[in-house]
Amino acid sequence: MDQLHQLLKQYWGFSEFRPLQLDIIHSVMHGNDTLALMPTGGGKSICFQVPAMAQPGICIVVSPLIALMNDQVETLNKKGIKAIAVTSSMNKREVDIALDNCVYGGIKFLYLSPERLNSDIVKTRIGKMPVNLIAVDEAHCISQWGYDFRPSYLKIAELRSIKPGINILALTATATSDVITDIQSKLEFKKNNVLKKSFARNNLAYVVLYEEDKLNRIVKICNNVKGSGIIYVRSRKKTEEIARLLNQNNIVADYYHAGLANSVRSKKQSDWLNSTNRIIVCTNAFGMGIDKPDVRLVVHLDLPDSIEAYFQESGRAGRDEQKAFSVLLYDNADKIELERNIRTSFPPIESIRQIYQAIANYYQLAVGSGQDQTFSFDIADLCNRYNLNALTVHNTLGLLKKEGYLTITESLYQPSRIHFNAHKDELYKFQVAHKEFDGFIKLLLRSYTGLFDNYVKFNENDLVIKSQLKYEQVVQQLTYLHKAGLLSYLPQTEVPQITFTQPRVDANALNISKEHLQEREAIALKRMHAIVEYASNPDKCRSQMLLSYFSETNSDPCGICDYCLERNKKEVNNQEFEDVSGEIKSLLFSNHLSLRDLVAAVTGANENKILKVIQWLLDNGRLYYDQNNKLQWKD
C-alpha cells in the first residue's frame, strides 16, 4: 500500500479514493497550482488533507465559514491530527498563542477566514511557518462573477509573496466558465490547471412544479417520497410554520435556523442525522458540512437566489447514489419577491455610512482603533438606540462583511476556555502564598493538558463534579485567578459577535462606490434571471439546463426529471430515445439529410417514435435545418 492510500486508510478509514480525488492529490504533490471542481459531497477536504499529511509542514486552509472550520478542526483533532482555527470569536491573546503553536508546535492545519489575512500579525507569523500547501475553500468567492463574491478573498494572493514557491489548491462545488477563469487569474496560478468532476447527478431527479397551493403540495410530496428530507424556506418564521403543518399531518418534522441557541441547533441536527426526525425545515443556515448519505428529498419552497445556491443545496440529496428527488415549488409571486429581496440587499451608500457610524458609536471606537476587537452584538438594541431599520442593518452588515470591514456571527457557541499566563515557578509561589487556591489549581493541572501552551476548552460543570464545589464557587475561583493575572478565563458565550477586521475608518471614507454596488446588484439580478428561467422553462431536461449553466454543454437527457418523464409518456422511453438519438447523431455526423431520408435511414424504432425523437432534438437545439432545408446535428 502506497503512502497516500495508507494515510487514507489510517485516518479516514477508506480503502480507495473517490473519482478525481487521487488526480487532484497527485497534481498538488507535484507542486502544481490546482483548481478542483467537485460537486457538493464529493470529498473536497480529503484533496488537501491527505497531501498535507504526506509532507512535512503545515497546510493553511482559507475558508469563509466559521462553523465549518470549527467542525473540520474538531474532526481532525479527534483523528489525532493537530489542527487550529483562528476565527473572529477569539481574542488577541488566543490568536497570538494559536499562531505561535503553528510556528513551533507541530500543528498540521491552520484554518483562517479570508478577513484574517488583513492582519499584520497573521501575515508575519505565516512567514515563519513551514507551509507545505495553501488550500482555498469556496474559491468561487474570489470572483466578482461568483455568487458569493468577497473582496477579502483577493488578499489570498498576497500569500504568494510571503511564501513564494508554495502551491495553491483552490476548491469549489459551483463555478461557471467565467468564474473558473477568474479564480485562476486572481490566485495568480503559474499556469492554468483545472481538474473537474462532472456535476451530473445521475440518481437525482430534478422536479419543478408550478404550484399556487404550496402548503398542500408539500404534504403530498413528503407522503409520496419516503425517507429523510430537507425543506428550504427563506424566513425563520416559516421554518416553524411548515414544521408544525407537517407534524399536524403525521409527518415527523423539526425546524432549524441560525437564531436558535447552539445547544438547540445541535440537538435538532443530531435528531435529524439519526433519523429521529424525518424532515428538517430550515433556512440556508443548515447543511454546510453535513454529510447524511441517505437523504431522499430536498424541497425548495421558495425560489433560491441563484442556480449555484440551488444546485449546492439540492446536492445534499442522494449522496449514497440511490434514487433521490430535488423539488422546486414555484409560482408567479416568487420572481417578484426574489427581485425585491435582491434590491433591498443593496442599501444606498448614505444608509451604509450611517449604520457604520452608528456601530462605531455603539462601541465607542475612535477612528483608527478597533482592529481585531470582538464585541457581543445585539441588533435590536442597536436599532432601538439609533432608530434604525433592522432589515437595512442586516443587509448593511452583509455588505460590510463582504467588503472586509467587519465580520458578524449569529449565535456562535464558544465553550469556556482557560490558559495559564504565569510560568510554572510563579504559579508555585502563588500556591504557597495562597493555600486556599492550592487544591483548585492542582485540580486544573490534573484535569487538562496544555494549559501553559494554549487556550484549552473546558466545562465548568465538570469542575463542579471534580471539586465538589458549587457552580458559583468554581466561577468565583476562576474569576479571582483571572483578575490576579495567573490565568486567562473566557466564559462560554452564545450571542452574536461582531469583529472589526480593519481599523475603524471615518464613515465618509468607506471605500464603497455607488458604481461598484450597482455592478454587484446587476450581477445578482442576472443570476436571479437564470434561476427564474430554469424554473419557468418546461421544454428542456432539468439536468441539462443545470449542467449547461456550469458549461457542461454536451450532456445527455437525464431520463428522470419532470421533463424527461413527460417526454417518456409520449411512448418513447429513455433507452429508445438514447438509441434513436445516437443513431441520428451517427448518420448526421458527416452528412446532411432531409427529414424523409433521415427517417428512412434510422433502423432503431418505428417511424412514429423516430419522428418524436427528431422533434424533441429540434425543440432542444440538438438538430437544426441548414439553408438547403436538410437536418444537421449541432455539435
Sequence and secondary structure as in RCSB ss.txt:
>XXXX:A:sequence
MDQLHQLLKQYWGFSEFRPLQLDIIHSVMHGNDTLALMPTGGGKSICFQVPAMAQPGICIVVSPLIALMNDQVET
LNKKGIKAIAVTSSMNKREVDIALDNCVYGGIKFLYLSPERLNSDIVKTRIGKMPVNLIAVDEAHCISQWGYDFR
PSYLKIAELRSIKPGINILALTATATSDVITDIQSKLEFKKNNVLKKSFARNNLAYVVLYEEDKLNRIVKICNNV
KGSGIIYVRSRKKTEEIARLLNQNNIVADYYHAGLANSVRSKKQSDWLNSTNRIIVCTNAFGMGIDKPDVRLVVH
LDLPDSIEAYFQESGRAGRDEQKAFSVLLYDNADKIELERNIRTSFPPIESIRQIYQAIANYYQLAVGSGQDQTF
SFDIADLCNRYNLNALTVHNTLGLLKKEGYLTITESLYQPSRIHFNAHKDELYKFQVAHKEFDGFIKLLLRSYTG
LFDNYVKFNENDLVIKSQLKYEQVVQQLTYLHKAGLLSYLPQTEVPQITFTQPRVDANALNISKEHLQEREAIAL
KRMHAIVEYASNPDKCRSQMLLSYFSETNSDPCGICDYCLERNKKEVNNQEFEDVSGEIKSLLFSNHLSLRDLVA
AVTGANENKILKVIQWLLDNGRLYYDQNNKLQWKD
>XXXX:A:secstr
  HHHHHIIIII  SS  TTHHHHHHHHHTT  EEEE  TTS HHHHHHHHHHTSSSEEEEE S HHHHHHHHHH
HHHTT  EEEE TTS HHHHHHHHHHHHHS  SEEEE GGGGG HHHHHHHHHS EEEEEESSGGGGSTTSTT  
GGGGGGGGHHHHSTT  EEEEES   HHHHHHHHHHTT SS  EEE     TTEEEEEEE S HHHHHHHHHHHS
 SEEEEE S HHHHHHHHHHHHHTT  EEEE TTS HHHHHHHHHHHHTTSSSEEEE TTS TT   TTEEEEEE
SS  S HHHHHHHHTTS TTSS EEEEEEE HHHHHHHHHHHHHTS  HHHHHHHHHHHHHHTT  TT  TT EE
E  HHHHHHHHT  HHHHHHHHHHHHHTTSEEEESS  B EEEEE S HHHHHHHHHH HHHHHHHHHHHHH S 
TTTS EEE HHHHHHHHT  HHHHHHHHHHHHHTTSEEEE  B S EEEESS    GGG    HHHHHHHHHHHH
HHHHHHHHHHH  SS HHHHHHHHTT  S    SSSHHHHHHHTTT  HHHHHHHHHHHHHHTTT  B HHHHHH
H  SS HHHHHHHHHHHHHTTSEEE TTS EEE  
